[in-house]
Amino acid sequence: MDCKQAVSLMHSLLDDDLERSTALELKEHMLGCPACKEHFRQLEATEQLLYGFNHRLQTPSPDLTDRIMKVIPEKKRQQPTWLKWVKRHPAITVAAVFVLVMMGSAMSMWNADQQMVVKGRHLDGVIIEKNKVIVPNGKVVKGDLTIHNGLAEVYGDIEGNVTVVDGRIFQASTAHISGSVQQIDEAMSWIWYQITSLFASTPSP
């Protein structure tokens, strides 16, 4: 297993979607490859951060507002207008802080790694070479396909959405994509994509 193939399987390993033999092969590769091991550590830390935010959105702590207000320095004299507004609108304040943190995290992810990353549940038969991902004619990919920093060439069928971040997509006349096709080339679009994806994954009450 080479580094590019290892990187393309890391998300599936985090989602526990790999077969046992493939997972063991990936883990053995990371044991002998410090670069891949560090890349996996960063991905794992990022997913834990997003899970933490998602968990807090689902089960907000009843004392969250009190803890936020405690870290704001107290004024001996009359409180400024903005602080009064924060106290009157604690929910909006929490949402604004969350969005700022998400933007910072997404920006760091955008700038941190320019290596091609491929994410999908069923990648058997998909050809990955250099910075190119090819879905051959007659091949059916079941589920969403996300490609970072690469070129997607689709000749077969994809039963899901296709998202290409900081790259390009070519769709042949023989190709069929049942879901949406997104090509994201700007950092702000990437941030919005990350935020909407997080809220889309939050279960309805």
GIQUI-V532944 format. One record per residue. N is the residue number from 1. RES is the residue in three letters. PSI is psi in degrees with one decimal (NA if undefined). D_LAST is the distance of its C-alpha to the last C-alpha in Angstrom with 1 decimal. Layout:
n res psi d_last
N RES PSI D_LAST
N RES PSI D_LAST
This chain:
n res psi d_last
1 MET 128.0 42.6
2 ASP 177.1 43.1
3 CYS -39.6 40.9
4 LYS -42.0 39.4
5 GLN -37.9 38.3
6 ALA -44.9 36.9
7 VAL -39.1 34.9
8 SER -19.7 33.4
9 LEU -6.7 32.2
10 MET -40.9 30.7
11 HIS -40.0 27.2
12 SER -35.1 27.2
13 LEU -41.6 28.6
14 LEU -34.5 25.7
15 ASP 0.6 23.2
16 ASP 40.8 25.5
17 ASP 8.4 26.4
18 LEU 149.0 30.1
19 GLU 155.8 32.7
20 ARG -42.5 34.3
21 SER -41.5 37.6
22 THR -40.8 36.3
23 ALA -42.1 34.2
24 LEU -39.8 37.4
25 GLU -40.4 39.5
26 LEU -42.2 37.1
27 LYS -38.6 37.2
28 GLU -38.6 40.9
29 HIS -43.4 41.2
30 MET -29.5 39.3
31 LEU -31.1 41.5
32 GLY 2.7 44.5
33 CYS 98.9 43.0
34 PRO -35.0 42.2
35 ALA -45.6 40.8
36 CYS -36.7 38.3
37 LYS -42.3 37.4
38 GLU -38.6 36.8
39 HIS -41.9 34.7
40 PHE -38.4 32.5
41 ARG -41.1 32.2
42 GLN -41.5 31.0
43 LEU -41.4 28.4
44 GLU -41.3 27.1
45 ALA -39.2 27.0
46 THR -43.6 25.2
47 GLU -35.1 22.4
48 GLN -37.9 22.2
49 LEU -47.0 21.9
50 LEU -37.7 19.1
51 TYR -38.7 17.2
52 GLY -44.0 17.9
53 PHE -42.8 16.5
54 ASN -41.5 13.4
55 HIS -39.7 13.0
56 ARG -33.2 13.8
57 LEU -34.7 11.3
58 GLN -40.9 8.4
59 THR 74.3 10.6
60 PRO 140.3 13.0
61 SER 134.4 16.2
62 PRO -23.5 17.3
63 ASP 18.2 20.7
64 LEU -44.7 19.9
65 THR -42.2 21.5
66 ASP -40.5 24.5
67 ARG -35.3 25.1
68 ILE -41.9 25.1
69 MET -28.6 27.5
70 LYS -30.0 29.8
71 VAL -9.2 30.6
72 ILE 123.8 31.7
73 PRO 137.5 35.5
74 GLU 143.4 36.7
75 LYS 130.8 39.3
76 LYS -34.1 42.3
77 ARG -161.0 43.1
78 GLN 136.0 40.9
79 GLN 141.0 37.5
80 PRO 162.9 37.2
81 THR -39.9 35.3
82 TRP -33.8 32.6
83 LEU -37.7 31.8
84 LYS -39.7 31.5
85 TRP -40.1 29.1
86 VAL -42.6 26.9
87 LYS -33.1 26.9
88 ARG -22.2 25.9
89 HIS 63.8 23.1
90 PRO -35.8 21.5
91 ALA -42.2 18.1
92 ILE -37.9 20.0
93 THR -45.1 22.3
94 VAL -42.8 19.7
95 ALA -40.2 18.3
96 ALA -41.8 22.0
97 VAL -41.5 22.9
98 PHE -45.4 20.1
99 VAL -40.5 21.3
100 LEU -42.8 24.8
101 VAL -42.2 24.3
102 MET -40.3 22.5
103 MET -41.8 25.5
104 GLY -41.7 28.0
105 SER -42.9 26.5
106 ALA -38.7 26.4
107 MET -40.5 29.9
108 SER -37.0 31.2
109 MET -37.5 29.8
110 TRP -40.5 31.4
111 ASN -13.5 34.8
112 ALA -40.0 34.9
113 ASP 124.0 35.6
114 GLN 11.5 37.3
115 GLN 143.6 37.6
116 MET 134.7 36.2
117 VAL 132.7 32.9
118 VAL 129.1 31.6
119 LYS 128.2 28.2
120 GLY 155.5 27.4
121 ARG -33.6 26.6
122 HIS 96.0 29.8
123 LEU 9.4 32.8
124 ASP 128.8 35.6
125 GLY -13.0 38.3
126 VAL 133.0 37.1
127 ILE 124.9 40.0
128 ILE 115.4 39.5
129 GLU 126.8 42.7
130 LYS -117.1 43.3
131 ASN 31.4 40.8
132 LYS 137.8 40.2
133 VAL 122.5 37.7
134 ILE 126.6 39.1
135 VAL 103.4 37.5
136 PRO 158.4 40.7
137 ASN 131.2 41.5
138 GLY -11.0 40.5
139 LYS 137.3 37.7
140 VAL 119.3 34.1
141 VAL 117.5 31.3
142 LYS 115.8 28.1
143 GLY 176.1 25.0
144 ASP 152.6 24.7
145 LEU 123.5 27.7
146 THR 131.3 27.8
147 ILE 126.1 31.2
148 HIS 132.3 32.1
149 ASN 47.7 35.7
150 GLY 177.1 37.2
151 LEU 130.9 38.4
152 ALA 128.7 36.6
153 GLU 114.1 38.9
154 VAL 116.2 37.3
155 TYR -23.8 39.8
156 GLY -147.8 37.7
157 ASP 142.2 34.2
158 ILE 116.8 30.8
159 GLU 72.2 27.8
160 GLY -164.6 25.2
161 ASN 152.5 25.2
162 VAL 123.8 28.0
163 THR 124.5 27.8
164 VAL 116.2 31.0
165 VAL 124.6 31.0
166 ASP 50.7 34.4
167 GLY -161.5 36.2
168 ARG 159.9 37.2
169 ILE 135.6 36.4
170 PHE 124.7 39.1
171 GLN 112.1 38.1
172 ALA 167.2 41.1
173 SER -23.8 41.9
174 THR -8.7 41.2
175 ALA 153.0 37.6
176 HIS 120.3 34.5
177 ILE 115.6 31.1
178 SER -27.3 28.3
179 GLY -157.4 25.7
180 SER 158.5 26.2
181 VAL 118.4 28.9
182 GLN 135.1 28.4
183 GLN 111.8 31.3
184 ILE 119.0 30.5
185 ASP -8.0 33.7
186 GLU 150.7 32.9
187 ALA -41.5 31.3
188 MET -37.6 29.2
189 SER -37.9 27.9
190 TRP -42.2 27.1
191 ILE -46.7 25.2
192 TRP -38.6 23.1
193 TYR -42.9 22.5
194 GLN -43.7 21.3
195 ILE -46.1 18.9
196 THR -34.4 17.4
197 SER -38.3 17.3
198 LEU -45.9 15.4
199 PHE -31.5 12.6
200 ALA -29.6 12.8
201 SER -6.2 12.3
202 THR 121.3 9.1
203 PRO 146.4 6.4
204 SER 145.5 3.8
205 PRO NA 0.0
